[in-house]
């Protein structure tokens, strides 16, 4: 493992993203998201996921110079077209409008369309919760998961995230509707390791523990029908302002066509409902923990010393070095 400082990581990410063809606003937004995921201990959606973005920039299916288009359709409704860019930039562009609307009205909704898959969904809900608001988010992605026992990919892994203001950090739930994340199966296939039964089907619709075969078939939802229901609810929220349904979105990892999927983000001001809400919730969660050992939405311990695997570090350094080569030429 390679020890790396947060400053060094930011510099490497910025250089790699710039070399892939992104402008400064996109680079800043994506670098911030990568570092946030690593700090929260979610490496699968940190540096490792960054290379999916870099490949997409180079292939043209991700716009590295996007100009998000913001609209206020109602006092509490903000829509943003991501312009085929990263959702993180679209969110940052509309963030002040969202926070102003929830503070003024007690409730606000941000709907993002025409976006690349959103990355770590807690990136958005945690930021809202850090400003004192309750947040709920849902996002879709290109089809890679079965629904209702159909042996075909009909929707994305469709995560849902909930964040509650708390100290020392928000309490966060961030989970996909699939049994396992697609990136975990990809990593298992790359290392030649099997996956547990019940994670995925192969291309013929048969259950498999072969990770490579699973990449050719659909993932499975958790809880069968119940997970399928949640995935459908997530998608119907995610496409509110015009994002594509999963089965209409192209593969985010190949080709040149933008995915144009969506994100739904609801923000609530607890003070608009009951002034003592957060205190009552804090007492209730403390009671659940002390009496029953239940720890809902745990505070994620911030990673203070980052380590990257040697191969991942070498990939990132090589991607960043190409930026220096471009400057020399």
N, C-alpha and C positions, 0 to 999 in steps of 0.2 A: 504493500500500500504506500501511496505517496502523500505526505502531508502537504497541504496547500492552504495559503491564507485566503480570506475572503476577498481581499483586494486583488490578489493575483488571479483568483478565479474570475472576478469581474472583468479584469483586463483581458484575460484569455477569451472569455465569452464574447466580449465586445468585438475583439479582433476577428474572431471566427465568424460572427454574424455579419459583420461588415464585409468580410471577404466573400461571403456567400451572396452578397448583393443587396443587403438591407440598408436603409437610410438611418439617420441618427435617432429619430423618434421610435422606430420599430426596434432598433438595436437596444435602446434604453429600456423599453417595455419588456422585451423578451429576456434580457439579462436580469432584470429585477425579478421576473417570475422564476427563472432557473435558480437563482440564489435563494429565493423564498422557499422553494421546494426542498432544497438541500438543507436549509436551516431548520425546517420542520421535520427533517429526517425522512423525506420521501424521495430517495435517490432515483427511483424508476421514472419520476417525472421531473428530474433535475437535469444534470449534465447528460445522462444517458439519453433522455428524450430530446435534448437539444439537436442531436444529429438528424432527427426526423424533420425538424424545421430547416436545417441547413440544406438537406437534400431537396426539400420542397422549394426553397428559394432558387436553387440552381436549376431545377427542372421547370420552373415557371408556374407551378400550381399554387404558389404562395407569393403574394405581392409584397415585395420588400420596401416599396415606397407608397404604401397605402395611405389614403386620406379618408378617414372615417367620416361619415355623414350623419349628423345628429339631428333628430327632430323631437319636439315636444308636442305629442298629439293630444295630451290632456295635462292638467296641472301636475298629476302624479305619474304620468306615463312618458318615458323617454325611450325612443328607439334609435338604434345605430346600425347603419350598414358598415360593416368592417372593410368594405372595398377589397374583398379577397385577401385581406391581410390577417395578422394575428389578433385573436380576441383580446389579448392583454392590452394592445394599443387602443382598440375600440373602447375597452373599459376605462382606461386612463383618460381618454378623450371626453367621456361622458360622466366621469366620476364626480366632478363638482356639481353637475346638474342633479345627479342622483342624491347626493348628500343634502343639497339645498332643498330638494323636493320632499324628502322624508322628514327633514327638520321642520319644514313649513306645514306639511299636510299630515304628518304622522305615519304615512305609508307612501311608498314609491316603488315603481317597477321599471327595471331596465331590460330591454329586449334587444339582443344583438343578432343580426343576420349576416349572411355572406362572409362567414368566418372560417378559418382553419380550425380544427378541433382545439378545444380550449385549454388543454394541459391540465394542471392541477386545479380542480374546481375550488378547493379551499382557498386558493390565492385570492379569489373574489370575495367570498363570504367572510374570511378572516379580516380583510381590510375594512369591510363595512362594520363588522363587530368592534374593531379597534376604535371606531368613532362613536361607540355607544349604542349601536342599533342592532337589532336582531336581523339575521339574514338567512334567506333560503334560496338556493340556486339549483338549476337543472340544466343539463346540456346534452345535446345529441351528437352523433358522429356517424361516419359512413357505416353501412351495415356490416356487422361481423358477429352478431349474436342471434340465436334462434328465439322464437316466441311460441308459446303454447305447443311445445313438442313438435313443431314443424322442422324437418331436417334441412333447413336452409337459413342463411343469414338474412334477417328481416329488419334489424335495427342495430344501433350502436350499443356499446356497453352502458351508455346512458347513466352517468353518475348523478347523484343528488348530494348536496352539501348543506349543512345547517350550522350556523355559528351564533354563539351567545356571548354577549359582553361579559367579561369576567377578568379577575386578576389571578396570576400575573400575566395571563394571556387568554384570549377567547377560548371557550370550550367549543370544539369543532367535531362535527361528524362529516365524513367525506367518503362515500362508498359507491361503487358501481352496482348496476343491476345484474351484472354477470357474476358467476361464482368466483372467477379470477380475472385479473386484468390481462388484456391482450399482450402487454409488454412482458409479463411474467412468462407467458407461453413462448414468446419470441426468444427470450433469454434462455429458457430451457432448451429450445431447439438448437440455439447457437452452441450450447455447451454439451449437447447430446444427452441430456437428462430426460427421464420420463416425467409426465405430469400425473397428478392424482386422477383416479377415475371420477367421472362426473363433471369435469371441467369443460370438455369440448367434444365435438363429433368430428369425424374425418370428412373428406370430400363426398363420400358415398352416404353420409348420414348415419354412420355406425359409431358407437362409443369407442373412444380411443384413449390410450395413455401415452401415445407417441406424439411428442410435441411438434415434430416436423409435420406429421399428418394433420394435427390439429390446426396448423396454420392454413390449411387448405379447406377447412370446414368451419362451421359456426361454433362460437362459444355457447355455453349454456347459461341461462339465467338462474340465479339462486331461487330456491323455493318454488321452482316450476311455475305453476299458474300465478302465484302471488308475485314472484319476481317479474314475470311477463307483464302483469298488470302495472307494476311500478314503472317498468321500462316504457310502457305505452304512455303513461301519465307524464313522465319526464319528457318524452319526445313531443307530445302535444303542447306542452308548455314551451319547449325550446324553439318551436317553429312559429310562434305567435306573430312575429313581424315579417315573415316571409322566408325564413331559412328553409333549406331543402329537407324533405324527409330522408331518413337514412338510406332507403333503397334507391333513392334518386341521386345520392351523392357518390362521386367517384372515390376510388381508393385514395386515402391520404398519403400512402407510402409509394405510389408509382404514378406514372403518367404526367400530363401537363395541365389537366383540367382542375380548376379550383373546387374545393369541397363544398363551400357555401352552406355550412351547418350553422347552428344557433345556440344561444345562451339566454336563459331566463334568470333574472335576479330580482328577488323581492326584498325590500328593506322595510323594517317596522321600527318605529320609535316607541319603546316601552312606556315612556311618559305620557303618550297619547291615550293609553288604555288604563293604566293604574300606576301611580307614582312609586309604589312599593314593589313592583313586579320583580325587579332584579334581586331585591333583598329576599323576597319570598322564595324565588327559585334557588338562590344560593343556600338558604336554610334547608330547603327540600332536598337538594342534591347532597348536601352534607349529611342529612339524616339517612338517605339511601346508602351512602358510603359507610357511615359509622355503624349502622345497624345490620346491613346486609352485604357489604362489600361491593356494592354497585358503583361503578365510576363512569357515569355518562359523559360522553364528549370530553374525554380527558384533556387537560392542558398538555400539549405536546412539548416535551422538553427540548428547548432550542439546542441544536448542535453547535458547540463552541469550537471544536477542532475538526475541521473537515479533512477527510482522507478520500482519495480516489484510487481505484485500482490502477495498476501500472498501465495496462492496455488502454483504459479509458483516458488516463492522463496523457498518454502519448498521442491518442487520436485528437484530443482537444488542442494540444500544443501544435500538432501538425496543421490543424485547421486554422489556428491563429497565425502560424508562420506564413501561410499563403497570403495573408493580408500584408505582411511586411514585404513579401516578394512583389505583390502588386504595386506597392508604393515605390519600390526600387525601379520598376519598369515604367 
